[in-house]
Amino acid sequence: MARSTLCLRVALGLLIAHDATPQIVVPETIGPAPDRPALGSRIDSSSALMAGASTAAVAAARLQSPDQARVRQGSPAPSVVVSPAKASIRAGSTRRFFARASDGLGPRVVWSVNGVKGGSATTGTIDGEGNFAAPELPPPNNVVEIEATSAGTAGVSGKAALTLLNPIPVITSVDPKTLVYGRQTIVVKGSGFVQGSQIKMTGEALPTQYVSNDRLSGTATLVPVPGGLAAFTVFNPDPGNDTSAPAAVPVAPAYSKVSYLAAARFLEQASWGPSAESIAHLQDVGFDPWLAEQFAAPASLYKSSTSAADNLTEQQSEFFVHAVTGKDQLRQRVAFSLGQVFVVSGLKTGQPRQMVPYQNMLLQDAFGTYANLLRDVTLSPTMGVYLDLVNDDQGNPTAGTSPNENYARELMQLFSIGTVGLNPDGSETGKVTYNQDTITNMARALTGWTFPGKAVTEGHNRESFDGSMIAVEANHDRGRKAIVGGVELPAGQPADRDLADVLHALAVHANTAPFISLRLIQHLVTSDPSPAYLGRVSGVFTSSGGDLQAVVKQILMDPEARQGDDPGAALQVDGGHWREPVLCVIAMMRNLQASVRSDNRLERFPTNLGQRVFYPGSVFNDYSPLYRTSSGLLAPEFELLSSGTALMRANVVRNLEEKGFNGDAEFDTAPFVALAGAPGELVDAVDRTFLFGRLPSRLKEEIVTAVTATHDYNLRVRNAIYLVASSALYQVQH
């Protein structure tokens, strides 16, 4: 049995020796003190086991130190590993570091920064848990060394490299709170500013002075931009260059005479739309001086043309250039409105030699008297062709001919008095203004006019559109006529005398003042004015003898026109008017400070929406002046609105902002892109550009949410403009 046991021990020893080199820690109880190894020493016990030695024999084995044992068995030296080994953080921020010691004596370490236990204010501090707090500004050498030293084994440590970056700057305020145009010193307050920080305005660096890490000073030259907001950011240089979120600050003239909202609303009515520059100018000078400037401004006339080609493309291009960039904005709006009352159309008068003189006449007569305008319209050879007055001779009973009645009818129905009697406030009297006999006699009174040219005693002049038509007395009906308003024209009067009496009868007719005043109010301010508003304007028309300048001023300065100028005033749901296509397209371009090509084809866009410049569909214009909505609201422009044109209008907005109307319009989105880092500020700028700050808060929140969905700044700008400019709030001008 003893032999068997011995063999088993030998076999077991061989097996253990084959797999490993076991080490046995000698307990303190083995052997006398001189014969035993120091506490913690180890012995090589493989040979003793192989021999089946007793515990005492094992204790007598050769003594080994711990380091010698590690070397013998291939174990790593003690170390400390710091993680992360490399990192970057912003000045003023914190970061947690971790240390793992391998000396078997626990994880306790001592932390230091650049060799200083716990760090310093210059390089950053670190606590016993490895929490590093960066200094407010990076040190000159912005890479620091984080070291963790083992508390259990001297000289054992681990290190990490930490790059300290400049902080991300933050703007909390810009002073002054409202800036003025021109050169101005500004103070930007916030945090994270460093030596070399730059104030930027709309992305352009300004001369900047570093005051402290929470204050910068700079000098800016402010000019009008869409929305009237200046966009400021602060840029911090390397290491770790970065830019703050933007701050938007309103800009206005030093001494504004009218508010931003009041100026913008007025310009919607008195021009082709407010631009940043025109708003700033009106704020600076006030309403009355602005009107005086406009009444005196030279007309933007069309280039004369002798072309008989049936093509008005060049004149359409001129129209948009004048409307977008012309200085005579009020004259142009009034002339366009008059052209929608005194209609000619390229469908019949589509030659440049015909259309150019007529449009220039409207521009030149826009601020004259109604009586003079009516005479010029009547004697225009272009109108003569369109409504068949030119070469219209007296009737010949033998030949069975009679005068053409087209012009006589439209002169009364559309150009002066309408068909039903009117009170000064526009209410109807219930009496008709003329009958068929009146039309016949008016046509007789207007016979005998031919094209401009040499004086002739019979026959007709050849076609010419340079000047006014001339009378051929042999072709004029000299008989007695009972015309409008019961006026009797005696027999034997020449053509010019009969014409003068006809036009005078219409100019002083009781209907003319409310009739023409209503049309101008509708085109400039609101489609369905109150009776009191119309009464005040027609009163000025009558008292001034039809002075269109006085009438236009009353229309624009009337309390009903100006009642929306108060920022606290609620929008009138039944006020204002729908932006007809031509007005909408031009207003959007002016809102965005756009420029247009001289050879543009912008007419395509309002044409797609139902309104082709110089080509109204009938003598009633592109839409009926009598059109009402289903609720009974007088709203002529709404006749052009349908589900199809509503969708097309949204596409027109998209084309403008994405393609610049197929390259015909150019505008700078930089003022908006500079604010895109703060979606709320961006939407504010777009709101002020198109709605002058009247976007309801609920809708603003929804648009901000939609804009925030993308991180592409240019797409944010396009989305914000699209959502505001295609909205009903913009499409209906209030």
Buried (B, 14 or more C-beta within 10 A) or exposed (E): EEEEEEEEBBEEBEEBBEEEEEBBEBEEEBBEEEEBBEEEBBBBBBBBBBEBBEEEBBBBBEBBEEEEBBEEEEEEEBBBBBBBEEBBBBBBEEBEBBBEBBBEEEBEBBBBBBEEEEBBEBBBBBEEEBEBBBBBBBBEEBBBBBBBBBBBBEEBBBBBBBBBBBBBBBBEEBBEEEBBBEEBEBBBBBBBBBEEBBBBBBBEEBEBEBBEBBBBBBEBEBEBBBBBBBBBBBBBEEBBEBBBBBBBBBBBBEEBBBBBBBBBBBBBBBBBBBBBBBBBBBBBBEBEEBBEBBBEBEBBBBEEBEBEEEEBEBBBBBBBBBBBBBEBBBBBBBBBBBBBBBBBBBBBBBBBBBBBBBBBBBBBBBBBBBBBBBBBBBBBBBBBBBBBBBBBBBBEEEEEEBBBBBBBBBBBBBBBBBEEBBBBBBEEEEEEBBEEEBBBBBBBBBBBBBBBBEEBEEEBBEBBBEEBBBBBEEBBBBBEBBBBBEBEBEEEBEBBBBBBBBBBBBBBBBBBBBBBBBBBBBBBBBBBBBEEBBBBBBBBBBEBEBBBBBBBBBBBBBEBBBEBBEEEEEEEEEBBBBBBBBBBBBBBBBBBBBBBBEEBBBBBBBBBBBBBBBBBBEBBBBBEBEBBBEEEEBBBBBBBBEEEBEEBBBEBBBBBBEEBBEEBBBBBBBBBBBBBBBBBBBBBBBBBBBBBBBBEEEBBEEBBEBBBEBEEBBEBBBBBBBBBBBBEBBBBBB
